[in-house]
Amino acid sequence: MTTSHTAAPQVQAFHDKDTGTLSYVVYDHDGGMAAIIDPVLDYDAAAARTSTASADALLHFVQGKLLTVAWILETHAHADHLSAAGYLADTLKVPVAIGQGIVAVQQRFKALFGLGEEFIADGRQFDRLFADGDTFNIGGLEGRVIATPGHTDDSLTYVIGDAAFIGDTVFAADTGTARCDFPGGDAHRLFGSIQKILALPQSTRIYLCHDYPGDRRAAQAQTSIDEQKQHNVHLKGGTGEAAFVQMRQQRDSSLPVPKLILPALQVNIRGGRLPEPDANGVRYLRLPLDQMGGEQ
């Protein structure tokens, strides 16, 4: 089948209300090829229990459309939810991809969590480390990778036909943009990454990684370049880099630590896989005390 740079892929969004995360199945046609983007592993923090209900909903959709999954794509190592990439990769026997900046993320958080020699921080936990400009195929669709760091080192945007999956760069227009206060985050880099997205063709369908609608409205998966330029509360009116960076740094200094950052990153730097069980058969996560939040 001939690949297309400008095709309009089919996109099905799934919104996880607990974490505000949007996961996607993007595919060429019913009975064709698909990719799964940013899948969620459900996690009950109080009981430290995982479940696969959200990931299984993706599988159910894939099966119902008779799709063959070619890729599990992560836009970055998320700090607000555990990834189901490992579970889906094992179930579907497909590769997991992320940005090559994951190596820097792994190195930082290996030190924070005190992980031993058994954890090698070189990206080997993933099947493909994408660089800016790389391409990949999903059946008759061609995907293109744009490095969009700033929120994290490894942040990517996947442009698939006329659709762009932008990770944590911008959110719905009434919410704004992503925080930059995590290790490796940088508001200057985020501003530059946002400009890359806004420079895409005006007709590009922009798919968000998160939405936090509260009770104001229904969850919004899709936005547009014009909507972001005209109405995003952090960008409208042609906000310049200096003003954006000042706003972002001031805002970030007042934000709470994400509730799931410690369990999430331990799983997500492993390619969405839980730590190996101890000799007693139980898996454990580590909690570094007095290292997150507090006075800067």
Helices and strands as residue ranges (DSSP letters): E 10-16, E 21-27, E 33-37, E 40-44, E 49-51, H 53-64, E 68-73, E 82-83, H 85-92, E 96-99, H 102-113, E 128-130, E 135-138, E 141-147, E 156-160, E 163-165, H 187-198, E 205-207, E 222-224, H 225-231, H 241-252, H 261-268
